[in-house]
């Protein structure tokens, strides 16, 4: 078994985490980004839980309403970035198609809702690829 879940909460300026699979494994860290490494260090002391603590996957279940709202916002932002990436690919393809049909940069810019300078960048990148 090399996948674990840990419940993590903020308490008195520290992040405190408890491993769900073995509630006796408790760690603390000043910053949330350190907590996973703390768990890996702790798991190294429990060979009965894992033989490879360094490659252990630790899913953090973070408590607190503000923290959950922040995680939700982070997930939504990641989805928006994925959608933006997809749309930028479509915009680039439309710019290329319009350019091949003889449209000038300003007309392409107007049709796509971007600046004509951006049209030039997109077409230059697309021709280099």
TORPA-4810 file (N, C-alpha, C, O; in nm, 3 decimals):
<nodes>
NODE_1_0.085_-0.117_0.000_0.000_0.000_0.000_0.090_0.123_0.000_0.176_0.138_0.087_X
NODE_2_0.070_0.211_-0.097_0.153_0.330_-0.103_0.071_0.457_-0.127_0.126_0.561_-0.163_X
NODE_3_-0.060_0.448_-0.106_-0.149_0.564_-0.115_-0.215_0.586_0.020_-0.271_0.494_0.079_X
NODE_4_-0.206_0.707_0.067_-0.257_0.739_0.200_-0.342_0.864_0.195_-0.329_0.947_0.104_X
NODE_5_-0.429_0.877_0.292_-0.510_0.998_0.310_-0.480_1.052_0.449_-0.472_0.977_0.546_X
NODE_6_-0.465_1.182_0.456_-0.436_1.246_0.584_-0.532_1.362_0.606_-0.558_1.440_0.514_X
NODE_7_-0.584_1.371_0.725_-0.669_1.483_0.763_-0.578_1.592_0.821_-0.499_1.567_0.912_X
NODE_8_-0.591_1.712_0.766_-0.501_1.821_0.802_-0.583_1.942_0.847_-0.683_1.978_0.785_X
NODE_9_-0.540_2.003_0.957_-0.607_2.123_1.008_-0.503_2.222_1.059_-0.392_2.184_1.097_X
NODE_10_-0.541_2.347_1.059_-0.453_2.452_1.112_-0.486_2.469_1.260_-0.602_2.477_1.300_X
NODE_11_-0.379_2.475_1.342_-0.399_2.488_1.486_-0.282_2.566_1.547_-0.168_2.522_1.540_X
NODE_12_-0.310_2.680_1.604_-0.210_2.763_1.674_-0.089_2.793_1.587_0.025_2.785_1.633_X
NODE_13_-0.113_2.829_1.461_-0.003_2.865_1.372_0.069_2.748_1.309_0.166_2.768_1.236_X
NODE_14_0.023_2.627_1.335_0.085_2.507_1.278_-0.020_2.431_1.198_-0.139_2.438_1.226_X
NODE_15_0.028_2.357_1.099_-0.057_2.260_1.029_-0.034_2.125_1.095_0.080_2.079_1.104_X
NODE_16_-0.140_2.064_1.139_-0.132_1.935_1.207_-0.205_1.833_1.121_-0.320_1.855_1.081_X
NODE_17_-0.137_1.722_1.093_-0.197_1.619_1.009_-0.197_1.484_1.077_-0.105_1.449_1.151_X
NODE_18_-0.303_1.408_1.051_-0.316_1.274_1.108_-0.348_1.178_0.994_-0.440_1.202_0.916_X
NODE_19_-0.271_1.072_0.986_-0.291_0.973_0.881_-0.417_0.893_0.907_-0.433_0.835_1.015_X
NODE_20_-0.507_0.889_0.810_-0.634_0.819_0.828_-0.614_0.668_0.843_-0.686_0.603_0.919_X
NODE_21_-0.517_0.611_0.772_-0.493_0.468_0.777_-0.433_0.422_0.909_-0.449_0.307_0.948_X
NODE_22_-0.363_0.512_0.978_-0.306_0.482_1.110_-0.308_0.611_1.191_-0.216_0.692_1.181_X
NODE_23_-0.413_0.631_1.271_-0.429_0.757_1.345_-0.314_0.789_1.440_-0.306_0.901_1.491_X
NODE_24_-0.225_0.693_1.464_-0.110_0.720_1.548_-0.001_0.798_1.478_0.091_0.849_1.543_X
NODE_25_-0.010_0.809_1.346_0.090_0.885_1.271_0.040_1.029_1.260_-0.052_1.060_1.184_X
NODE_26_0.103_1.116_1.338_0.064_1.257_1.344_0.189_1.341_1.316_0.295_1.316_1.372_X
NODE_27_0.174_1.440_1.230_0.286_1.529_1.198_0.239_1.673_1.208_0.119_1.702_1.212_X
NODE_28_0.337_1.763_1.211_0.304_1.905_1.209_0.408_1.979_1.126_0.523_1.936_1.115_X
NODE_29_0.366_2.091_1.069_0.456_2.175_0.989_0.406_2.319_0.997_0.288_2.344_1.020_X
NODE_30_0.497_2.412_0.977_0.460_2.553_0.978_0.380_2.591_0.853_0.287_2.671_0.859_X
NODE_31_0.418_2.531_0.740_0.352_2.563_0.614_0.286_2.439_0.556_0.336_2.327_0.572_X
NODE_32_0.176_2.460_0.490_0.100_2.349_0.432_0.179_2.275_0.326_0.166_2.153_0.312_X
NODE_33_0.262_2.346_0.250_0.341_2.280_0.146_0.448_2.187_0.203_0.509_2.111_0.127_X
NODE_34_0.472_2.191_0.333_0.571_2.103_0.397_0.509_1.976_0.453_0.581_1.881_0.486_X
NODE_35_0.379_1.972_0.465_0.314_1.863_0.539_0.332_1.727_0.471_0.348_1.625_0.539_X
NODE_36_0.329_1.725_0.339_0.344_1.597_0.269_0.482_1.537_0.295_0.494_1.416_0.318_X
NODE_37_0.586_1.619_0.292_0.721_1.569_0.322_0.732_1.520_0.466_0.802_1.423_0.494_X
NODE_38_0.663_1.588_0.556_0.663_1.543_0.695_0.600_1.404_0.707_0.649_1.319_0.782_X
NODE_39_0.492_1.382_0.633_0.430_1.249_0.635_0.523_1.144_0.576_0.532_1.033_0.628_X
NODE_40_0.593_1.178_0.469_0.685_1.081_0.409_0.797_1.047_0.506_0.837_0.931_0.517_X
NODE_41_0.848_1.148_0.577_0.950_1.122_0.679_0.895_1.030_0.787_0.962_0.936_0.830_X
NODE_42_0.774_1.058_0.832_0.713_0.976_0.937_0.687_0.834_0.888_0.709_0.738_0.962_X
NODE_43_0.642_0.820_0.764_0.615_0.686_0.710_0.742_0.602_0.701_0.737_0.480_0.708_X
NODE_44_0.856_0.668_0.686_0.983_0.596_0.685_1.009_0.523_0.816_1.087_0.428_0.819_X
NODE_45_0.945_0.567_0.922_0.960_0.503_1.053_0.863_0.388_1.074_0.869_0.318_1.175_X
NODE_46_0.773_0.368_0.978_0.670_0.263_0.990_0.675_0.171_0.867_0.591_0.182_0.778_X
NODE_47_0.774_0.080_0.862_0.785_-0.008_0.745_0.665_-0.100_0.728_0.643_-0.154_0.619_X
NODE_48_0.586_-0.118_0.833_0.466_-0.201_0.819_0.357_-0.130_0.738_0.264_-0.194_0.689_X
NODE_49_0.368_0.001_0.724_0.270_0.076_0.645_0.310_0.087_0.499_0.226_0.079_0.410_X
NODE_50_0.440_0.105_0.474_0.490_0.114_0.337_0.638_0.079_0.333_0.711_0.104_0.429_X
NODE_51_0.679_0.021_0.222_0.820_-0.012_0.205_0.895_0.097_0.131_1.018_0.096_0.123_X
NODE_52_0.821_0.193_0.075_0.882_0.301_-0.002_0.815_0.433_0.034_0.729_0.482_-0.039_X
NODE_53_0.855_0.488_0.146_0.792_0.610_0.197_0.811_0.729_0.103_0.722_0.813_0.092_X
NODE_54_0.925_0.736_0.036_0.953_0.850_-0.051_0.858_0.860_-0.170_0.828_0.970_-0.216_X
NODE_55_0.811_0.747_-0.219_0.719_0.751_-0.335_0.573_0.741_-0.292_0.484_0.726_-0.377_X
NODE_56_0.548_0.749_-0.163_0.409_0.741_-0.114_0.327_0.857_-0.168_0.374_0.971_-0.173_X
NODE_57_0.204_0.827_-0.207_0.109_0.929_-0.251_0.022_0.964_-0.131_-0.043_0.878_-0.072_X
NODE_58_0.021_1.091_-0.096_-0.054_1.134_0.022_-0.156_1.237_-0.021_-0.122_1.346_-0.066_X
NODE_59_-0.282_1.201_-0.006_-0.392_1.293_-0.037_-0.429_1.365_0.091_-0.458_1.303_0.193_X
NODE_60_-0.429_1.496_0.084_-0.460_1.576_0.202_-0.607_1.615_0.203_-0.657_1.674_0.107_X
NODE_61_-0.675_1.581_0.311_-0.813_1.624_0.333_-0.804_1.742_0.430_-0.789_1.724_0.551_X
NODE_62_-0.814_1.862_0.375_-0.791_1.982_0.453_-0.923_2.033_0.509_-1.018_2.056_0.436_X
NODE_63_-0.926_2.049_0.641_-1.047_2.095_0.709_-1.055_2.246_0.712_-0.957_2.315_0.684_X
NODE_64_-1.171_2.297_0.746_-1.191_2.441_0.757_-1.264_2.497_0.636_-1.231_2.463_0.522_X
NODE_65_-1.361_2.582_0.660_-1.442_2.637_0.551_-1.361_2.726_0.459_-1.374_2.717_0.337_X
NODE_66_-1.277_2.813_0.515_-1.197_2.903_0.433_-1.101_2.824_0.344_-1.082_2.856_0.227_X
NODE_67_-1.042_2.719_0.401_-0.949_2.637_0.325_-1.021_2.562_0.213_-0.971_2.553_0.101_X
NODE_68_-1.139_2.509_0.244_-1.217_2.438_0.142_-1.260_2.532_0.030_-1.259_2.495_-0.087_X
NODE_69_-1.298_2.655_0.066_-1.335_2.754_-0.035_-1.215_2.789_-0.123_-1.229_2.804_-0.244_X
NODE_70_-1.097_2.801_-0.062_-0.976_2.830_-0.139_-0.942_2.716_-0.233_-0.905_2.739_-0.348_X
NODE_71_-0.954_2.592_-0.186_-0.928_2.476_-0.272_-1.027_2.469_-0.386_-0.990_2.434_-0.499_X
NODE_72_-1.151_2.501_-0.359_-1.253_2.502_-0.464_-1.220_2.608_-0.568_-1.231_2.583_-0.688_X
NODE_73_-1.180_2.726_-0.523_-1.143_2.833_-0.615_-1.021_2.791_-0.699_-1.014_2.822_-0.818_X
NODE_74_-0.925_2.722_-0.636_-0.808_2.675_-0.709_-0.848_2.576_-0.818_-0.797_2.583_-0.930_X
NODE_75_-0.939_2.484_-0.785_-0.985_2.386_-0.883_-1.059_2.453_-0.998_-1.042_2.416_-1.114_X
NODE_76_-1.142_2.552_-0.965_-1.215_2.626_-1.068_-1.118_2.701_-1.159_-1.137_2.704_-1.281_X
NODE_77_-1.015_2.761_-1.100_-0.915_2.833_-1.179_-0.840_2.738_-1.272_-0.813_2.772_-1.387_X
NODE_78_-0.806_2.620_-1.223_-0.739_2.520_-1.307_-0.827_2.481_-1.425_-0.778_2.464_-1.537_X
NODE_79_-0.957_2.466_-1.401_-1.050_2.432_-1.509_-1.059_2.547_-1.609_-1.062_2.523_-1.730_X
NODE_80_-1.065_2.669_-1.561_-1.069_2.785_-1.651_-0.942_2.794_-1.735_-0.948_2.828_-1.853_X
NODE_81_-0.829_2.764_-1.675_-0.703_2.767_-1.751_-0.702_2.659_-1.858_-0.651_2.680_-1.969_X
NODE_82_-0.756_2.542_-1.826_-0.765_2.436_-1.926_-0.855_2.479_-2.041_-0.821_2.459_-2.158_X
NODE_83_-0.969_2.538_-2.007_-1.061_2.586_-2.110_-0.997_2.696_-2.193_-1.013_2.700_-2.315_X
NODE_84_-0.924_2.786_-2.127_-0.857_2.894_-2.199_-0.755_2.836_-2.297_-0.746_2.881_-2.411_X
NODE_85_-0.680_2.737_-2.253_-0.582_2.673_-2.340_-0.650_2.614_-2.463_-0.603_2.630_-2.576_X
NODE_86_-0.762_2.546_-2.441_-0.837_2.488_-2.553_-0.886_2.597_-2.648_-0.875_2.583_-2.770_X
NODE_87_-0.939_2.705_-2.593_-0.992_2.814_-2.675_-0.880_2.885_-2.752_-0.900_2.924_-2.867_X
NODE_88_-0.764_2.901_-2.690_-0.653_2.966_-2.759_-0.609_2.884_-2.880_-0.570_2.939_-2.982_X
NODE_89_-0.616_2.752_-2.867_-0.586_2.667_-2.981_-0.686_2.688_-3.094_-0.648_2.690_-3.211_X
NODE_90_-0.812_2.703_-3.058_-0.916_2.728_-3.159_-0.897_2.865_-3.223_-0.911_2.879_-3.344_X
NODE_91_-0.865_2.965_-3.141_-0.841_3.101_-3.193_-0.725_3.098_-3.292_-0.732_3.160_-3.399_X
NODE_92_-0.619_3.027_-3.257_-0.503_3.018_-3.346_-0.542_2.953_-3.478_-0.499_2.998_-3.585_X
NODE_93_-0.623_2.849_-3.472_-0.665_2.782_-3.595_-0.753_2.873_-3.680_-0.739_2.878_-3.802_X
NODE_94_-0.845_2.946_-3.615_-0.929_3.040_-3.689_-0.845_3.151_-3.752_-0.869_3.190_-3.866_X
NODE_95_-0.747_3.202_-3.678_-0.660_3.307_-3.731_-0.585_3.256_-3.854_-0.573_3.327_-3.953_X
NODE_96_-0.536_3.135_-3.846_-0.465_3.075_-3.960_-0.558_3.059_-4.079_-0.522_3.094_-4.192_X
NODE_97_-0.677_3.007_-4.054_-0.774_2.988_-4.163_-0.810_3.120_-4.229_-0.814_3.129_-4.352_X
NODE_98_-0.836_3.222_-4.148_-0.873_3.352_-4.204_-0.756_3.413_-4.281_-0.776_3.474_-4.386_X
NODE_99_-0.635_3.398_-4.229_-0.518_3.450_-4.297_-0.499_3.383_-4.432_-0.468_3.449_-4.531_X
NODE_100_-0.519_3.252_-4.437_-0.506_3.178_-4.563_-0.613_3.218_-4.664_-0.595_3.201_-4.785_X
NODE_101_-0.724_3.272_-4.616_-0.831_3.319_-4.705_-0.810_3.465_-4.747_-0.893_3.522_-4.818_X
NODE_102_-0.700_3.523_-4.705_-0.666_3.657_-4.749_-0.709_3.770_-4.657_-0.695_3.886_-4.695_X
NODE_103_-0.759_3.740_-4.541_-0.799_3.846_-4.448_-0.674_3.914_-4.392_-0.573_3.849_-4.367_X
NODE_104_-0.682_4.046_-4.373_-0.568_4.116_-4.312_-0.575_4.103_-4.160_-0.677_4.062_-4.104_X
NODE_105_-0.464_4.138_-4.095_-0.455_4.120_-3.950_-0.563_4.196_-3.874_-0.618_4.144_-3.776_X
NODE_106_-0.594_4.317_-3.917_-0.695_4.396_-3.846_-0.834_4.333_-3.857_-0.910_4.335_-3.761_X
NODE_107_-0.868_4.278_-3.972_-0.997_4.211_-3.987_-1.002_4.084_-3.902_-1.103_4.055_-3.837_X
NODE_108_-0.894_4.009_-3.902_-0.887_3.888_-3.820_-0.901_3.926_-3.673_-0.973_3.861_-3.597_X
NODE_109_-0.831_4.032_-3.633_-0.837_4.078_-3.494_-0.980_4.115_-3.456_-1.027_4.079_-3.348_X
NODE_110_-1.048_4.186_-3.543_-1.186_4.226_-3.514_-1.276_4.104_-3.501_-1.355_4.095_-3.407_X
NODE_111_-1.263_4.010_-3.593_-1.348_3.891_-3.591_-1.324_3.804_-3.467_-1.417_3.744_-3.414_X
NODE_112_-1.201_3.798_-3.422_-1.167_3.711_-3.309_-1.168_3.784_-3.174_-1.160_3.721_-3.069_X
NODE_113_-1.179_3.917_-3.177_-1.184_3.992_-3.052_-1.049_4.002_-2.983_-1.042_4.006_-2.860_X
NODE_114_-0.942_4.007_-3.062_-0.807_4.021_-3.007_-0.739_4.135_-3.081_-0.792_4.186_-3.180_X
NODE_115_-0.622_4.177_-3.034_-0.550_4.285_-3.102_-0.483_4.232_-3.228_-0.453_4.113_-3.240_X
NODE_116_-0.459_4.325_-3.323_-0.394_4.280_-3.446_-0.250_4.238_-3.418_-0.195_4.155_-3.490_X
NODE_117_-0.188_4.296_-3.315_-0.054_4.252_-3.275_-0.055_4.108_-3.229_0.038_4.031_-3.257_X
NODE_118_-0.161_4.071_-3.156_-0.174_3.932_-3.110_-0.194_3.839_-3.228_-0.145_3.726_-3.227_X
NODE_119_-0.268_3.886_-3.329_-0.285_3.805_-3.450_-0.149_3.774_-3.511_-0.121_3.660_-3.548_X
NODE_120_-0.064_3.877_-3.520_0.070_3.856_-3.574_0.150_3.756_-3.494_0.219_3.671_-3.550_X
NODE_121_0.140_3.765_-3.361_0.211_3.670_-3.274_0.161_3.528_-3.297_0.240_3.434_-3.310_X
NODE_122_0.030_3.513_-3.301_-0.030_3.380_-3.319_0.013_3.320_-3.451_0.053_3.203_-3.456_X
NODE_123_0.005_3.398_-3.558_0.040_3.345_-3.690_0.189_3.315_-3.700_0.228_3.219_-3.766_X
NODE_124_0.272_3.395_-3.635_0.416_3.369_-3.635_0.446_3.240_-3.560_0.525_3.157_-3.606_X
NODE_125_0.382_3.222_-3.443_0.401_3.099_-3.365_0.351_2.978_-3.443_0.415_2.872_-3.443_X
NODE_126_0.237_2.994_-3.508_0.177_2.882_-3.580_0.263_2.842_-3.700_0.273_2.724_-3.732_X
NODE_127_0.324_2.941_-3.768_0.407_2.908_-3.884_0.539_2.846_-3.842_0.599_2.769_-3.917_X
NODE_128_0.586_2.879_-3.720_0.712_2.822_-3.670_0.693_2.679_-3.621_0.789_2.602_-3.617_X
NODE_129_0.570_2.644_-3.585_0.545_2.510_-3.530_0.535_2.405_-3.637_0.514_2.287_-3.606_X
</nodes>
